[in-house]
């Protein structure tokens, strides 16, 4: 009996704000122009070849990528102004997190392949592993399909509040790994269980580090590089813009509030609600993030090291575009919606507005899952 899965395309379930981002009904200054032809995409790629960080971005971030095999070869082809990247990303989830994590990565790969074929410009897919995220609860559990239904796996010991997942220890993954072995069974999925055990049961493993290890094993052979966002080299490279976001915390706060109000006036729900007196930047000490206040933003710069800042959700796509020659970011429905607010942040920091495009929308039916659906 074949164990090959069936992949079914599904409608892209975007809300009203995400649809507005996609269909061009928002003001033209809010978002970059969305290419509609091969020539327009070629122009977009040519204009994106230079990352604001400079031509040496690949060398500067080489240890944060730690790329090998096809992923390293593809990065090398686009480095030093030769080409561009198509990015996507996700915060750490247990054993890779929801299926859409892999769907986003494969969507970035498919778009990069297509654009390179049609334009002749070297294009590489990059997965931004947001290991500087702190939401342990969201990333510590997963539901696994089995022949009899779903099986839950989770990590139970949470780190102190505000701990970046790159610094959050995997206290004990024994029961979670046992559940994964049951769900994987035999065949091709046994390799996933083996690699997950090596990543999550390793001495000193962290939630973010294990996630990166697993994703690199899965994605690098396909040519998809995985960038560890919490790596000190990433945070050091981002410092000029993170520091400016603190210096300009007040005008950024005003601009984001105005954009949020403008969305509401159009009958749209903002994806990101501004928090009173909270800047778009976190300070980082001993692996823990604390969101800077607008009032104390400039003072927060005093005595900080060169890797002691991190971006919030509205600033992260802008920082990514500053560090990489990103032509487009492959986003899910929720992410697309917050790009309605991201552009104003890029404008105030004098950085290119990032372009978001939708990921594929699919479900994957293994024979076991198909049998469960048939029974019910």
C-alpha angles and dihedrals in degrees: 000000000000119000093196111130126231115233115210123193115230132191114271100251099214124164124228095274094049090047089053090053090051102042099048099243094128120088112285093239092058096067138021116261112273111232114238102178138043090252091051090050091048089054090048092051094047091050092049098052094098116067113208088237088064140252093299095066092118092054093042092053099033095115092046088055096040084185123183139175119003092352092058092045092051093048090051091056093056098041127107095031096304096117149341141257134235108214138197133159151171139200116257118286127182110275090357096316127241121001091254089071089070093037090057092049092049091046089055090049093049093049093046091050092048095048093047092050093048100040104028090228115130108251128182131190117233128190113208105211103205096212090154088072117111104202100116094164094057094047101039100076138051138178114229125201117234136171091268102039137287125335121201124221126184148164109236107191110080122201122232114294113277095025112145111238088237086067099036109107121227094235098187125346096172098112093039091052091048090055090049092052090052092049094045095049109170138322121049094346093063089076090058091053091049095051092044090054091052091049102042100034095047115118110266093011117167128202092245096041094050090049092053092046092052095045093049090053091051101038109031095069086058091054096258114134119212118215118203102220094197093056110121091236091060093049092045092050090050095050099099091059096037090052091048089051087057094046089049095038093125099052089043090052091050093046095049091048090051093049090048091051091048090054091052091050087058090053093253127132113233112234092215120045113209114239116222114257094358121128125215091250135078125209114223125212125166091347095307126115125218119183112237119234122238091232093050099034098111092044089052089067092067114106096358122143122236093261099040100104134075133183128245123230096279094047098043098077089049092051090047090054089049092055101039136042089244116178094179141354118224107224141183121231096272093047092050089056095056091053084075085072100032097074095067090055091052091049094053092049092047091240130133115272108248118237118226124202127183123263121230116277113220145135125219119220117196116194090256093053092044089054091052091050090048092052092051 
